[in-house]
Amino acid sequence: MAPSEDNDSAGPYGGGDRTGVADALGRARSFLFVPGDRPERFDRALAGGADAVVVDLEDAVPPDAKEAALANATALLGRATGVVIRVNDPRTHRGSADLAALGAAGAPVAVVVPKAEDAATVAAVLAALPPGSAVLPLIETAVGVLDARLIAAAPGVVRLVFGHLDLCAQLGLRPDDTARLVPARFALVAASAAAGLPAPVDGVCTEVRDRETVLAQARASLDSGFTGKLCIHPAQVPAVHEALAPDPDELAWALRVLELTTEDEVKLVDGHMVDRPVHLRARSIAARADR
C-alpha cells in the first residue's frame, strides 16, 4: 500500500482506468478488513502486507458511527492506494448515502456490495460511482448464490466474494460444516468462470492467531477454486499468501509446461500429454506465483 501521488485523478489503485483496477483486484490474494470508525487502525492495516485493504462501513460499524466511518473512508481514499470500501446495503438509506458520498468524491473507487442478490442493484451501484469504478459483489444470501451467474455478468463487476458466515446464518448451517457449503462455493467458481472473471474470493477465517488453522482454511479455499481470501486481522495475511502460492514442485511443473508447449498444440512433456486445458492450468499456476 502506498500514498496516492495524484489525489485528483488517482483511484484506489493509483489510476483511473478500470482495467488496471480490475487487474489488481483480480490478482489480489488477501483482502484485509478494517472498521471504518477506527481510523487509528488504518495505517496498521495499510502496512500489514495485504493486497487490498477493505474499509468496512457495514457490519463492523455501529449505527451511531456510520457517518463518521464514511468520512474516514473518503479521507483515506484521498491519501492511499489499494483501498476498497464495503458500503452498506445499497437498497437502504444508509447505503444510498455511502454511494452518494463516494460518487461525489470524483475519483474511481472499488466497492464491495454486501448481500448482492441481483444484477440490477449491482448495475445501479456502478452508475452511482465515478467512471472507472469497480464492483465486488459479496454473495452471502441464498438468493445471491442462486443468481450468482447473473450477478457476475453485471457491468463493472471485477470479482465475486463469498460471505459464508451470513449465508450459514440464513440457512441454519454451522460455518465449519464445509461439506454443506461445497455447492455454494462451486456456484461462485462456476459463475466467475462463465463471466470471464478471475476466481472468486473466499470468506474469512474466524481464528485470528492460529497460523495452522488459517493455512488449512486458505488451502481448502484454493482447492475449492478460490484464489483470494478475506482477512480480519493482519496476522492472517502471511499465512493466506503462503497457502495460495503454488508449492515449488507444482510451479516447476507449470513453468516447464509453459516453456515447452503452446496453448494450441498437443504434446508430450515428461511422458504426459499436454493439451490446451493442461496448458491453461499451468498458466494459472504460474500466475499465482507472479504476485
PEFENUR-V936819 format. One line per field, one symbol per residue. psi: psi as a letter, one per 30 degrees, with the letter a starting at -180 (. if undefined). Layout:
psi: ???
//
This chain:
psi: kllkfjfefkafgglgkfeeeeeeeffkekjjkkkfgifffeeeefgfglfkkjjkfcefklefgeeeeeeeeeeefffllgkkkjlljffleeeeeeeeeeeffellkkkkjlhkfleeeeeeeeffllkfllkjkjjgleeeefgeeeeeflkfkfklkkifeeeeeefhlkfgifeffeeeeeeeeeeeeeggllklklllkfjefjeeeeeeeeeeeeffgkglkkkgkfffeeeeeeefkkleeeeeeeeeeeefllfglklkjhgkkjaeeeeeeeeeeeeffh.
//
